[in-house]
Amino acid sequence: MSAELLIANFLRVASEDLEVPDCSRRPATATRSICASRLPRKIIRAVVTSEGQHAGIKHELAEIIDTIADENPLKPDLRKIEHLSQYATTYRYPVSSSRTKRIPQPPTASELSDAIDNTTVALANTTAAFKVDLKRPDTPAGTPGPVR
């Protein structure tokens, strides 16, 4: 698959995920937190792909964002959503090695709403930067190169 189509498809899938009931704003549950953690990963992977890199299968979003050039104007939007990586595995793979031995509380409704808002902004800005038509499946990004 070409980078142009991969970038566009990452953004289309992220956009579709925003419509999934499990990603809605209320109530804030573990399931919704997991869903919210998937959205930024797809947006970030689109940007990393534009940089000619491959993000691998990491869940730690901050590490992936670190690989993006500081000159990329999308990077600050991505930094606002990198904290959602904490929910990527917390509820899917609970471990007994945590300090408290308890499953962490999901974010509050307000925290989840803010995270979804920031993710929506990042998606809109990234979609515009790459000139992706979210309504037209199988069309590539209009400008797939690094954003500067």
Beta strands, then each sheet from edge to edge (+ up, - down):
end
